[in-house]
Amino acid sequence: MILDKNFFFSQHALNIFRICPIRFQKRYIEGLYWKDGFENRSIETGRNFHILADRYFSDVSLNMEFFEEYGELNDWMDALKDYVPKKARGQYYPEYQLKIQIDDIKLQAKYDLLHIDGSGKLIIYDWKTQQSPIGYRDLASSIQTRVYRYVLAMGGHRLKGESVDPEDIIMKYWQPAIADRTVELSYSIRERESDGRFLKDMIEKIKGFDYNGYDKTKSKRYCSRCEFNYFCNTDRVKYGHLFEQEEIELDDWADIDEIPI
């Protein structure tokens, strides 16, 4: 079994492989992926905030009165407008997807917001709608951070019109529920080269991995979060827990440990 030749690796796909190669196999090689109809308030609120943020930076009417959770979203949008006022100089690219290919390595990232400011800095904004603060260390070492900065460093010339100096890239994680706190991460040539090697090695490992010979017990601790739990263990998954983890927050999984493979 092999990946489709047009498949681009996202940070979510890479994280799924890290926690369970069999889940990666089922979803991305066999194409067995579905979503349950479960929905809860935190998921819906997070999704709607991303929709409203996209509208705000796209100069589209918010029409917030149509959202059931109007009060909380109104507070979050007021905080966003204070945090990233559109009057700042530069160009804004909300919900922007960027793909790169280097040799046979294909990567993609979808950014909540890219801002090229008046000085030529490229700022990545990522909205995290969890209520509890996310740690700096978790975000700094996450696959999402590595993929997002690297893809922009290697493909950002399409936006900027010239090659991108990694030191001009800044990534900012921001939680509207904790509006006075930002996790800001700079970038460097050394980090870009390190990320390139890391991502290349990981993708090559995925492409050459022996899925049939994998010991599933190594991923046992994650089975209760997996939509394929029934395939492996004949256990029904609790979809509410599953989709609460991965539905809106760009499927980060930054807080999990890498399993030995």
Contacts in CASP RR format, 6 or more apart in sequence:
PFRMAT RR
TARGET T0000
AUTHOR 0000-0000-0000
METHOD contacts of the structure
MODEL  1
MILDKNFFFSQHALNIFRICPIRFQKRYIEGLYWKDGFENRSIETGRNFH
ILADRYFSDVSLNMEFFEEYGELNDWMDALKDYVPKKARGQYYPEYQLKI
QIDDIKLQAKYDLLHIDGSGKLIIYDWKTQQSPIGYRDLASSIQTRVYRY
VLAMGGHRLKGESVDPEDIIMKYWQPAIADRTVELSYSIRERESDGRFLK
DMIEKIKGFDYNGYDKTKSKRYCSRCEFNYFCNTDRVKYGHLFEQEEIEL
DDWADIDEIPI
1 25 0 8 1.000
1 29 0 8 1.000
1 30 0 8 1.000
1 211 0 8 1.000
2 29 0 8 1.000
2 207 0 8 1.000
3 28 0 8 1.000
3 29 0 8 1.000
3 206 0 8 1.000
3 207 0 8 1.000
7 28 0 8 1.000
7 106 0 8 1.000
8 99 0 8 1.000
8 106 0 8 1.000
8 107 0 8 1.000
8 108 0 8 1.000
9 105 0 8 1.000
9 106 0 8 1.000
9 107 0 8 1.000
9 108 0 8 1.000
9 147 0 8 1.000
9 199 0 8 1.000
9 203 0 8 1.000
9 206 0 8 1.000
10 107 0 8 1.000
10 108 0 8 1.000
10 109 0 8 1.000
10 110 0 8 1.000
10 147 0 8 1.000
11 109 0 8 1.000
11 142 0 8 1.000
11 143 0 8 1.000
11 144 0 8 1.000
11 146 0 8 1.000
11 147 0 8 1.000
11 148 0 8 1.000
11 250 0 8 1.000
11 251 0 8 1.000
11 252 0 8 1.000
12 246 0 8 1.000
12 250 0 8 1.000
12 251 0 8 1.000
12 252 0 8 1.000
12 253 0 8 1.000
13 24 0 8 1.000
13 27 0 8 1.000
13 28 0 8 1.000
14 143 0 8 1.000
14 147 0 8 1.000
14 199 0 8 1.000
14 202 0 8 1.000
14 203 0 8 1.000
14 206 0 8 1.000
15 143 0 8 1.000
15 144 0 8 1.000
15 251 0 8 1.000
15 252 0 8 1.000
15 253 0 8 1.000
15 256 0 8 1.000
16 23 0 8 1.000
16 24 0 8 1.000
16 27 0 8 1.000
16 28 0 8 1.000
16 253 0 8 1.000
17 24 0 8 1.000
17 202 0 8 1.000
17 206 0 8 1.000
17 209 0 8 1.000
18 143 0 8 1.000
18 253 0 8 1.000
18 256 0 8 1.000
18 258 0 8 1.000
18 259 0 8 1.000
19 219 0 8 1.000
19 222 0 8 1.000
19 253 0 8 1.000
19 256 0 8 1.000
19 258 0 8 1.000
19 259 0 8 1.000
20 216 0 8 1.000
20 219 0 8 1.000
20 222 0 8 1.000
20 226 0 8 1.000
20 259 0 8 1.000
21 206 0 8 1.000
21 209 0 8 1.000
21 211 0 8 1.000
21 214 0 8 1.000
21 219 0 8 1.000
21 261 0 8 1.000
22 211 0 8 1.000
22 214 0 8 1.000
22 216 0 8 1.000
22 219 0 8 1.000
22 228 0 8 1.000
22 232 0 8 1.000
23 219 0 8 1.000
23 222 0 8 1.000
23 226 0 8 1.000
23 228 0 8 1.000
24 206 0 8 1.000
25 211 0 8 1.000
26 32 0 8 1.000
26 33 0 8 1.000
26 228 0 8 1.000
26 231 0 8 1.000
27 33 0 8 1.000
27 228 0 8 1.000
29 211 0 8 1.000
32 228 0 8 1.000
33 227 0 8 1.000
34 227 0 8 1.000
35 243 0 8 1.000
36 227 0 8 1.000
36 239 0 8 1.000
36 240 0 8 1.000
36 242 0 8 1.000
36 243 0 8 1.000
37 239 0 8 1.000
38 239 0 8 1.000
38 240 0 8 1.000
38 243 0 8 1.000
39 243 0 8 1.000
40 240 0 8 1.000
40 243 0 8 1.000
40 244 0 8 1.000
41 69 0 8 1.000
42 129 0 8 1.000
42 131 0 8 1.000
42 244 0 8 1.000
43 243 0 8 1.000
43 244 0 8 1.000
43 247 0 8 1.000
43 248 0 8 1.000
44 68 0 8 1.000
44 69 0 8 1.000
45 69 0 8 1.000
45 72 0 8 1.000
45 73 0 8 1.000
45 129 0 8 1.000
46 129 0 8 1.000
46 248 0 8 1.000
47 247 0 8 1.000
47 248 0 8 1.000
48 67 0 8 1.000
48 69 0 8 1.000
48 73 0 8 1.000
49 73 0 8 1.000
49 76 0 8 1.000
49 77 0 8 1.000
49 127 0 8 1.000
49 129 0 8 1.000
49 176 0 8 1.000
50 95 0 8 1.000
50 112 0 8 1.000
50 127 0 8 1.000
50 129 0 8 1.000
50 248 0 8 1.000
52 62 0 8 1.000
52 64 0 8 1.000
52 67 0 8 1.000
52 73 0 8 1.000
52 77 0 8 1.000
53 77 0 8 1.000
53 80 0 8 1.000
53 94 0 8 1.000
53 112 0 8 1.000
53 113 0 8 1.000
53 127 0 8 1.000
54 60 0 8 1.000
54 94 0 8 1.000
54 95 0 8 1.000
55 61 0 8 1.000
55 62 0 8 1.000
56 62 0 8 1.000
56 77 0 8 1.000
56 80 0 8 1.000
56 81 0 8 1.000
56 86 0 8 1.000
56 94 0 8 1.000
57 86 0 8 1.000
57 92 0 8 1.000
57 94 0 8 1.000
57 113 0 8 1.000
58 94 0 8 1.000
62 77 0 8 1.000
64 70 0 8 1.000
64 73 0 8 1.000
64 74 0 8 1.000
64 77 0 8 1.000
67 73 0 8 1.000
75 176 0 8 1.000
76 129 0 8 1.000
76 176 0 8 1.000
76 177 0 8 1.000
76 179 0 8 1.000
77 176 0 8 1.000
79 176 0 8 1.000
79 179 0 8 1.000
80 127 0 8 1.000
80 176 0 8 1.000
82 179 0 8 1.000
83 174 0 8 1.000
83 179 0 8 1.000
83 182 0 8 1.000
84 113 0 8 1.000
84 115 0 8 1.000
84 125 0 8 1.000
86 92 0 8 1.000
88 115 0 8 1.000
88 117 0 8 1.000
89 117 0 8 1.000
89 118 0 8 1.000
90 115 0 8 1.000
90 116 0 8 1.000
90 117 0 8 1.000
90 118 0 8 1.000
91 115 0 8 1.000
91 116 0 8 1.000
91 159 0 8 1.000
92 113 0 8 1.000
92 114 0 8 1.000
92 115 0 8 1.000
93 111 0 8 1.000
93 113 0 8 1.000
93 114 0 8 1.000
93 115 0 8 1.000
93 116 0 8 1.000
93 159 0 8 1.000
94 112 0 8 1.000
94 113 0 8 1.000
95 110 0 8 1.000
95 111 0 8 1.000
95 112 0 8 1.000
95 113 0 8 1.000
96 110 0 8 1.000
96 111 0 8 1.000
96 113 0 8 1.000
96 114 0 8 1.000
97 108 0 8 1.000
97 109 0 8 1.000
97 110 0 8 1.000
97 111 0 8 1.000
98 108 0 8 1.000
98 109 0 8 1.000
98 110 0 8 1.000
98 111 0 8 1.000
98 151 0 8 1.000
98 152 0 8 1.000
98 155 0 8 1.000
98 156 0 8 1.000
98 158 0 8 1.000
99 106 0 8 1.000
99 107 0 8 1.000
99 108 0 8 1.000
99 151 0 8 1.000
100 106 0 8 1.000
100 107 0 8 1.000
100 108 0 8 1.000
100 151 0 8 1.000
100 154 0 8 1.000
100 155 0 8 1.000
101 107 0 8 1.000
102 154 0 8 1.000
102 200 0 8 1.000
105 199 0 8 1.000
105 200 0 8 1.000
105 203 0 8 1.000
107 147 0 8 1.000
107 150 0 8 1.000
107 151 0 8 1.000
107 199 0 8 1.000
108 151 0 8 1.000
109 147 0 8 1.000
109 148 0 8 1.000
109 151 0 8 1.000
109 152 0 8 1.000
110 250 0 8 1.000
111 124 0 8 1.000
111 125 0 8 1.000
111 126 0 8 1.000
111 148 0 8 1.000
111 152 0 8 1.000
112 125 0 8 1.000
112 126 0 8 1.000
112 127 0 8 1.000
112 250 0 8 1.000
113 124 0 8 1.000
113 125 0 8 1.000
113 127 0 8 1.000
114 122 0 8 1.000
114 123 0 8 1.000
114 124 0 8 1.000
114 125 0 8 1.000
114 152 0 8 1.000
114 159 0 8 1.000
115 122 0 8 1.000
115 123 0 8 1.000
115 125 0 8 1.000
116 122 0 8 1.000
116 123 0 8 1.000
116 159 0 8 1.000
116 160 0 8 1.000
117 123 0 8 1.000
120 160 0 8 1.000
120 168 0 8 1.000
121 168 0 8 1.000
121 169 0 8 1.000
121 170 0 8 1.000
122 152 0 8 1.000
122 156 0 8 1.000
122 159 0 8 1.000
122 160 0 8 1.000
122 164 0 8 1.000
122 168 0 8 1.000
122 169 0 8 1.000
122 170 0 8 1.000
123 169 0 8 1.000
123 170 0 8 1.000
123 171 0 8 1.000
123 172 0 8 1.000
124 148 0 8 1.000
124 149 0 8 1.000
124 152 0 8 1.000
124 169 0 8 1.000
124 170 0 8 1.000
124 171 0 8 1.000
124 172 0 8 1.000
125 172 0 8 1.000
125 174 0 8 1.000
126 144 0 8 1.000
126 148 0 8 1.000
126 171 0 8 1.000
126 172 0 8 1.000
126 173 0 8 1.000
126 174 0 8 1.000
126 250 0 8 1.000
127 174 0 8 1.000
127 175 0 8 1.000
127 176 0 8 1.000
128 134 0 8 1.000
128 173 0 8 1.000
128 174 0 8 1.000
128 175 0 8 1.000
128 249 0 8 1.000
128 252 0 8 1.000
129 175 0 8 1.000
129 176 0 8 1.000
129 177 0 8 1.000
129 248 0 8 1.000
129 249 0 8 1.000
130 175 0 8 1.000
130 177 0 8 1.000
130 249 0 8 1.000
131 177 0 8 1.000
133 175 0 8 1.000
133 178 0 8 1.000
133 181 0 8 1.000
134 173 0 8 1.000
134 175 0 8 1.000
134 183 0 8 1.000
134 254 0 8 1.000
135 183 0 8 1.000
136 183 0 8 1.000
138 254 0 8 1.000
138 255 0 8 1.000
139 145 0 8 1.000
139 173 0 8 1.000
139 183 0 8 1.000
139 185 0 8 1.000
139 254 0 8 1.000
140 183 0 8 1.000
140 185 0 8 1.000
141 254 0 8 1.000
142 252 0 8 1.000
142 254 0 8 1.000
143 252 0 8 1.000
143 253 0 8 1.000
143 254 0 8 1.000
144 250 0 8 1.000
144 252 0 8 1.000
144 254 0 8 1.000
145 171 0 8 1.000
145 185 0 8 1.000
146 195 0 8 1.000
146 198 0 8 1.000
146 199 0 8 1.000
147 195 0 8 1.000
147 199 0 8 1.000
148 171 0 8 1.000
149 166 0 8 1.000
149 169 0 8 1.000
149 171 0 8 1.000
149 185 0 8 1.000
149 187 0 8 1.000
149 191 0 8 1.000
149 192 0 8 1.000
149 195 0 8 1.000
150 192 0 8 1.000
150 195 0 8 1.000
150 196 0 8 1.000
150 199 0 8 1.000
152 164 0 8 1.000
152 169 0 8 1.000
153 164 0 8 1.000
153 166 0 8 1.000
153 169 0 8 1.000
153 187 0 8 1.000
153 192 0 8 1.000
154 164 0 8 1.000
154 192 0 8 1.000
155 164 0 8 1.000
156 164 0 8 1.000
157 163 0 8 1.000
157 164 0 8 1.000
166 187 0 8 1.000
166 188 0 8 1.000
166 189 0 8 1.000
166 191 0 8 1.000
166 192 0 8 1.000
167 186 0 8 1.000
167 187 0 8 1.000
167 188 0 8 1.000
167 189 0 8 1.000
169 186 0 8 1.000
169 187 0 8 1.000
170 184 0 8 1.000
170 185 0 8 1.000
170 186 0 8 1.000
170 187 0 8 1.000
171 184 0 8 1.000
171 185 0 8 1.000
171 187 0 8 1.000
172 182 0 8 1.000
172 183 0 8 1.000
172 184 0 8 1.000
172 185 0 8 1.000
173 182 0 8 1.000
173 183 0 8 1.000
173 184 0 8 1.000
173 185 0 8 1.000
174 181 0 8 1.000
174 182 0 8 1.000
174 183 0 8 1.000
175 181 0 8 1.000
205 261 0 8 1.000
209 261 0 8 1.000
214 261 0 8 1.000
216 232 0 8 1.000
218 259 0 8 1.000
218 260 0 8 1.000
218 261 0 8 1.000
219 259 0 8 1.000
222 256 0 8 1.000
223 229 0 8 1.000
223 232 0 8 1.000
223 233 0 8 1.000
223 235 0 8 1.000
224 235 0 8 1.000
224 237 0 8 1.000
224 238 0 8 1.000
224 241 0 8 1.000
225 237 0 8 1.000
225 241 0 8 1.000
225 242 0 8 1.000
225 245 0 8 1.000
225 246 0 8 1.000
226 232 0 8 1.000
226 237 0 8 1.000
226 242 0 8 1.000
227 237 0 8 1.000
227 239 0 8 1.000
227 242 0 8 1.000
229 235 0 8 1.000
229 236 0 8 1.000
229 237 0 8 1.000
230 236 0 8 1.000
230 237 0 8 1.000
245 253 0 8 1.000
246 253 0 8 1.000
END
